[in-house]
Amino acid sequence: MAHGVGLAGILRNHGQSYLATHALSATQEKAWRAIVACRTPALGGHAECCDHCGVLRYMYHSCRNRHCPQCQTRAKEAWLTARRRELLPVPYFHLVFTLPHAINALAGCDSRTLYALLFGAVADTLNVFAANSRWLGGTPSFTLVLHTWKQDLGRHIHVHALVAGGALTADGHWVSPKRGFLFPVRALSSVYRGKFMDALDGAHKVGGLRHDAAKSDTSWRTLFAALRRHDWVVYAKQPLGGPAQVLEYLGRYTHRVAISNERILGMSGNSVCFRVRDSANGNRKKVMRMEAGEFIRRFLLHVLPSGFKRIRHYGLLGPAHKTANLAAARAALDAPVPDPVRVESVEAFMRRVAGIEWLNCPHCHEGRFQVVQAIPPAGVRTNVFRTHLPRAPPQEQPCDFLVSSLVSSSG
C-alpha cells in the first residue's frame, strides 16, 4: 500500500482514468488543478539558505484553494483571529439544521439555489424565534457554516449554527434565555421545514430549478410528498463555555474540507483507504476501502459553486451595521472593547501553531534561513492540466502549515 499520498496523490495517480469517463465543471476543474499543483514547482516559490552551514531548502507556494486540505490552517487561524473580536461574554449554542437526503439529487443539479435557500430558511427561523418575546424578544447574533458531506464522502447537506445565548432588544438591553435552553428544537424543526419548503416551492414556480424533477408536475409532487413525510430534526448541543472554548469549537467546523489528508491512509491498487467514524457503533474509528474513481467522484460532489460563501453572519453580526450593533451589545453586557487585531508574522504563526522555530536551521542548529532566490512558476497551461501537471518532487514532505518540501545539499 502506498502511504502518505494525500488527496493530491490520489488525483495524480488515478486522475487520468477518472477524467476519461467523467466531465468536470469549471469550478471542479479549478479545484482539481489547484490541489494537484499545491506546493509543487508548478506554482513557484523560493529557495532559502542557512547563513551558517549553507544548507538549502526549497519552498513552493500554496494554492490557497478552499477545497485543498493543505491550505486551511492559516486561513482558519486568520479567520478565528477576526472572530475573536466579535465574541460576546455569554454562553453559545450549537444547532445543526439538516436537509433530508430525498433532496440530494436536486442539490446535485441546483446546488447554488438549494444552498442559498437553506441559508435563508435557517436564518429566518432563528430570527423569528429570537424576535418572539416568549423566547428572547430581540436581535440575535449567529454564524452559519455549510457542510455537505458525511464521513464516507456521501452527500449530507447541513448547516452548523453557532448562536450567542441571548439577544439585544430595541431599547438596548440584553435578554438571556429564560428556560436554560435557547429554543425548543421541535418547534424549530417545524418552522424550519415550513420555511424551506415554501422557499423551494417558490423557486420551482419561477423556474429557478433545472433538475428533471422540477420539470414534471407529477415528479415534483412526488418529491414534495417525500420531503413532507421526512422528520426534519434540528439537533441541539449543550451550551458552550467562554470565548476560548467557543473559538476552539468553532475552528473545528469553519474551514473543513470534505476529507483531510490525515484521514487518507493510502492507496492499494485501484482502491483508496481512509479513516471514518462509525456512528452506528459509538463513533468508533474504522478503515474504509473505496474504489479510487468513486472516491474522486464523491469528493467532487462537495466542490462549492464559484463565489458561494459557505460561512455567513446574521443578526448583530450582519455586515451592514456590525460595528454599531456589537458596541451596543457590549454596552448592554458591560463588556470591555476587544484589543485591536495584530498582524502576525509567519515566524510567529509557525511558533504558535506548529511549535517550531521556522527560520532556525534544523541541520546545524545555529544558523537561520535567508531567502536567496525566487523560483518562478513552472508555467503549466490550464488546458493540459489533466496529464502534465508536475508530480511533487520525491523529496517533498508536506505538512499542515506552510512547508512544502525540504531539499538538503552541501553549501
C-alpha positions in Angstrom: 0.0 0.0 0.0 1.2 3.5 -0.9 1.2 5.6 2.3 1.2 9.4 2.8 -0.3 10.1 -0.7 -2.9 12.6 0.4 -5.7 13.9 -1.8 -3.3 15.3 -4.4 -1.6 12.0 -4.8 -4.9 10.2 -5.4 -5.8 12.8 -8.1 -2.3 12.4 -9.7 -2.4 8.6 -9.7 -6.0 8.0 -10.7 -7.0 11.3 -12.4 -6.4 10.3 -16.0 -8.7 7.2 -15.8 -11.4 9.2 -14.0 -11.3 12.1 -16.5 -11.5 9.6 -19.4 -15.1 8.9 -18.4 -16.2 12.0 -16.4 -16.6 15.7 -17.3 -15.7 18.3 -14.7 -17.5 21.6 -14.2 -15.4 24.8 -14.3 -15.2 25.0 -10.5 -14.3 21.4 -10.2 -11.6 21.7 -12.7 -10.2 24.8 -11.0 -10.2 23.0 -7.6 -8.6 19.9 -9.1 -5.8 21.9 -10.8 -5.1 23.8 -7.6 -4.9 20.7 -5.4 -2.6 18.9 -7.7 -0.3 21.9 -8.2 -0.3 22.9 -4.5 3.2 23.2 -3.0 4.9 21.9 -6.2 7.2 23.8 -8.7 4.0 24.4 -10.8 3.2 27.4 -8.5 6.7 28.6 -8.0 8.3 29.5 -4.7 11.7 30.5 -3.3 15.0 29.0 -2.2 16.3 29.6 1.3 19.9 29.1 2.5 21.2 28.7 6.1 23.5 31.6 6.8 25.8 29.3 8.9 26.1 25.9 7.2 24.8 26.7 3.7 22.0 24.1 3.6 19.4 24.9 1.0 15.6 24.3 1.2 13.1 24.9 -1.5 9.7 26.3 -0.5 6.8 26.1 -3.0 3.7 28.2 -2.9 0.3 27.1 -1.6 -2.7 27.1 -4.0 -5.0 28.7 -1.3 -8.0 26.9 -2.8 -10.7 26.5 -0.2 -11.1 22.8 -1.2 -7.5 22.0 -0.7 -6.7 20.1 2.5 -3.2 21.5 2.7 -4.3 25.2 2.7 -6.8 25.6 5.5 -4.8 26.1 8.7 -3.5 29.6 8.0 -6.9 30.7 6.6 -8.7 29.3 9.7 -6.3 31.0 12.1 -6.7 34.3 10.4 -10.5 33.9 10.4 -10.6 33.0 14.0 -8.4 36.0 14.9 -11.0 38.3 13.3 -13.9 36.4 15.0 -12.2 36.7 18.4 -13.1 40.4 18.5 -16.8 39.7 17.8 -17.5 37.2 20.6 -19.7 38.3 23.4 -19.3 37.2 27.1 -22.3 34.9 27.0 -22.8 31.1 26.6 -23.0 30.0 23.0 -25.3 27.3 21.5 -24.6 24.9 18.6 -27.5 23.9 16.4 -27.4 21.7 13.3 -30.1 22.1 10.5 -30.1 19.2 8.1 -31.8 18.7 4.7 -33.4 15.3 4.0 -31.5 13.0 1.7 -34.5 12.9 -0.6 -33.3 16.3 -1.9 -29.8 15.2 -2.7 -30.4 14.6 -6.4 -31.9 18.1 -6.7 -28.9 19.5 -4.9 -26.6 17.9 -7.4 -28.1 19.8 -10.2 -29.1 23.0 -8.5 -26.6 23.3 -5.6 -26.3 27.1 -5.6 -30.0 27.6 -5.4 -30.5 24.8 -2.8 -27.7 26.0 -0.6 -29.0 29.6 -0.7 -32.5 28.5 0.2 -31.0 26.5 3.1 -29.2 29.6 4.5 -32.3 31.7 4.1 -34.6 29.2 5.8 -32.2 28.7 8.8 -31.6 32.4 9.2 -35.3 33.3 9.0 -36.1 30.6 11.6 -33.6 31.8 14.1 -34.5 35.4 13.6 -38.2 34.7 14.1 -37.7 32.7 17.3 -35.3 35.4 18.7 -37.7 38.2 17.9 -40.5 36.4 19.7 -40.9 37.8 23.3 -41.8 34.3 24.5 -38.2 33.3 23.9 -36.0 36.4 23.7 -37.6 39.4 22.1 -34.6 40.9 20.4 -32.0 40.7 17.7 -29.8 37.6 17.9 -26.1 37.1 16.9 -25.2 34.0 15.0 -22.9 32.4 12.4 -23.9 29.7 9.9 -21.4 27.3 8.3 -22.4 25.0 5.4 -21.2 21.4 5.3 -22.3 19.0 2.5 -20.6 15.6 3.4 -20.7 12.5 5.5 -17.6 10.6 6.8 -17.8 8.4 3.7 -17.9 11.5 1.4 -21.6 10.9 0.6 -23.8 13.9 0.3 -25.3 15.1 3.6 -26.3 18.8 3.4 -26.5 20.6 6.7 -25.7 23.9 8.4 -24.0 24.4 11.7 -25.3 27.4 13.6 -23.3 29.0 16.4 -25.7 31.2 18.3 -25.0 33.6 21.1 -27.1 32.9 24.2 -29.4 35.9 24.2 -30.5 38.9 22.1 -30.3 42.7 22.1 -33.7 44.4 22.5 -34.7 47.6 20.7 -34.2 49.7 23.8 -30.6 48.4 24.2 -30.9 45.7 26.8 -29.5 42.2 26.6 -32.0 39.4 27.2 -30.8 35.9 28.1 -32.6 32.6 27.6 -35.3 32.2 30.1 -35.6 28.4 30.4 -32.0 27.1 30.3 -32.1 26.4 26.6 -32.2 28.6 23.6 -35.2 27.5 21.6 -37.4 24.3 21.6 -36.0 22.0 18.9 -39.3 20.5 17.9 -40.8 23.9 17.2 -37.6 25.0 15.4 -37.8 21.9 13.2 -41.4 22.6 12.2 -40.8 26.2 11.4 -37.5 25.5 9.6 -39.2 22.8 7.4 -42.1 25.1 6.6 -39.8 28.0 5.6 -37.5 25.8 3.4 -40.4 24.1 1.7 -42.1 27.4 0.9 -38.9 28.8 -0.5 -38.3 25.6 -2.5 -41.8 25.7 -4.0 -41.3 29.4 -4.8 -38.1 28.6 -6.7 -39.9 25.9 -8.6 -42.8 28.2 -9.6 -40.5 30.8 -11.0 -38.5 28.3 -13.0 -35.4 28.5 -10.8 -34.7 24.8 -10.7 -33.1 22.8 -13.6 -33.4 19.2 -12.3 -35.7 16.9 -14.2 -37.9 16.5 -11.1 -38.8 20.2 -11.3 -39.9 19.9 -14.9 -42.7 17.4 -14.3 -45.7 18.2 -12.1 -46.0 14.5 -11.2 -42.3 14.2 -10.2 -42.4 17.4 -8.3 -45.5 16.4 -6.2 -43.8 13.0 -5.5 -40.6 14.8 -4.3 -42.6 17.3 -2.2 -44.6 14.5 -0.6 -41.4 12.6 0.3 -39.9 15.7 1.8 -43.0 16.4 3.9 -43.0 12.8 5.2 -39.5 13.2 6.5 -39.0 14.1 10.1 -36.9 17.3 9.9 -35.0 17.2 13.2 -32.9 20.2 14.4 -30.0 18.9 16.5 -29.0 21.0 19.6 -25.9 20.6 21.7 -25.4 21.8 25.3 -24.3 25.4 25.7 -20.6 26.1 25.1 -18.4 27.8 27.6 -16.5 31.0 27.4 -14.9 32.7 24.4 -11.8 30.5 24.3 -13.9 27.3 24.2 -16.2 28.8 21.6 -13.4 29.6 19.3 -11.8 26.2 19.7 -15.1 24.6 18.9 -15.9 26.9 16.0 -12.5 26.2 14.4 -13.5 22.5 14.0 -16.2 23.5 11.5 -15.3 26.7 9.7 -12.5 25.6 7.3 -13.0 21.9 6.9 -12.8 20.3 3.6 -14.7 17.1 2.7 -11.7 15.0 3.7 -8.4 15.8 5.4 -5.1 14.3 4.4 -4.8 12.9 7.9 -7.8 10.6 7.2 -6.3 9.2 4.0 -4.3 6.2 4.9 -3.0 5.2 1.4 -3.7 3.6 -1.9 -3.7 -0.1 -2.8 -4.0 -1.0 -6.4 -7.2 0.8 -7.6 -8.5 1.4 -4.1 -8.2 4.2 -1.5 -8.2 3.5 2.2 -9.3 6.2 4.6 -10.4 6.5 8.2 -14.1 7.1 9.1 -16.1 7.4 12.3 -18.8 4.7 12.6 -21.8 6.5 14.1 -23.7 3.2 14.4 -21.0 2.0 16.9 -20.4 4.9 19.2 -18.3 6.9 16.6 -15.6 4.3 16.7 -12.9 4.8 14.0 -12.7 2.2 11.3 -10.9 1.9 7.9 -13.0 2.2 4.8 -11.8 1.0 1.4 -13.3 2.6 -1.8 -12.6 2.3 -5.5 -10.4 5.4 -6.5 -12.8 6.6 -9.1 -15.7 6.6 -6.7 -13.6 8.3 -4.1 -12.8 11.1 -6.6 -16.5 11.3 -7.7 -17.7 11.7 -4.1 -15.0 14.3 -3.3 -16.0 16.4 -6.2 -19.7 16.4 -5.0 -18.5 18.9 -2.4 -16.8 21.5 -4.6 -18.9 24.6 -4.0 -20.3 26.8 -6.7 -17.9 29.6 -7.7 -18.0 32.5 -5.3 -20.5 30.9 -3.0 -20.0 31.9 0.7 -20.2 28.9 3.0 -19.7 30.9 6.2 -22.3 33.7 6.8 -23.1 36.0 9.7 -26.5 37.3 10.8 -28.3 39.5 13.3 -25.9 41.6 15.2 -23.1 40.2 13.1 -24.7 41.2 9.8 -22.1 43.2 7.8 -24.2 46.4 7.3 -24.2 47.5 11.0 -21.9 45.0 12.8 -19.7 47.6 14.4 -22.5 49.6 16.0 -24.5 46.5 16.9 -21.6 44.8 18.7 -20.8 48.0 20.5 -24.4 48.3 21.8 -24.3 44.6 22.8 -21.1 45.1 24.8 -22.5 48.2 26.5 -25.6 46.2 27.5 -23.4 43.4 28.8 -20.9 45.8 30.4 -18.1 44.1 28.4 -14.8 45.7 27.5 -13.8 46.7 24.0 -11.6 43.9 22.5 -8.0 44.5 21.8 -7.1 45.6 18.2 -6.1 42.9 15.7 -2.4 42.5 15.3 -0.9 41.2 12.1 1.0 38.0 13.0 4.3 37.2 11.2 4.8 33.8 9.5 7.5 33.0 12.0 5.2 33.8 15.0 2.4 31.8 13.4 4.6 28.8 13.0 5.9 29.1 16.5 2.3 29.3 17.9 0.6 26.7 15.7 3.3 24.2 14.8 5.6 24.7 17.9 8.7 25.2 15.8 11.1 28.0 15.1 10.6 28.1 11.4 13.7 30.1 10.4 16.1 28.1 12.6 18.2 25.6 10.7 17.4 22.0 11.8 20.8 20.8 10.5 23.4 22.8 12.2 21.0 24.3 14.9 23.0 27.5 14.8 22.1 29.4 11.6 18.9 30.9 10.2 17.4 30.6 6.8 17.6 33.6 4.4 15.8 33.8 1.0 18.4 33.6 -1.7 16.4 33.0 -4.9 12.9 33.3 -6.3 11.6 30.3 -8.2 9.2 31.2 -11.0 6.1 29.1 -11.6 6.6 26.1 -14.0 4.1 27.6 -16.4 1.6 24.8 -16.6 -1.2 25.6 -19.1 -4.7 25.1 -17.9 -5.8 23.1 -21.0 -3.2 20.4 -20.3 -3.7 20.1 -16.5 -5.0 16.6 -16.9 -1.8 15.0 -17.9 1.1 17.5 -17.5 0.9 18.9 -14.0 4.3 18.0 -12.4 4.4 15.5 -9.7 5.6 16.6 -6.3 9.4 16.2 -6.0 10.5 12.9 -4.4 12.0 14.9 -1.5 8.8 16.7 -0.8 7.5 16.3 2.8 4.3 18.4 3.0 2.9 19.4 6.5 -0.3 21.0 7.5 1.0 24.5 7.6 3.5 26.2 5.2 6.1 23.6 4.5 6.0 22.0 1.0 9.4 20.4 0.7 12.9 20.3 2.3 15.8 19.5 0.0 19.3 19.5 1.5 22.6 19.9 -0.2 26.0 21.0 0.8 26.8 24.7 0.7 
